[in-house]
Amino acid sequence: MAADPRVLFGAAVVFVLAVLFRWKYVLLFLFAIGATMTVLRYTGREGGSEIVVDQSMMLFVGGTIVIAIVLIYFLFIRD
């Protein structure tokens, strides 16, 4: 679904509208969805040994923490 051109076009239209109308919450929602999908895509590639799974888990946890920090900053601190 993330590679479907209609979905990408719809997300781009919503992004442009959110920027033009300065919809902060819509922009943060799009960032959260996109960043989470990116983290999941990068952590799901590898498989096999236990060391690779640990590295994937660390990447997933680190990426999720970064996403949470950015969202907390823009939603609660920077107002």
Buried (B, 14 or more C-beta within 10 A) or exposed (E): EEEEEEEEEEBEEBBEEBEEEEBEEBBBBBBBEBBBEEBEEEBEEEEEEEEEEEEBEEBBEEBBEEBEEBBEEBEEEEE
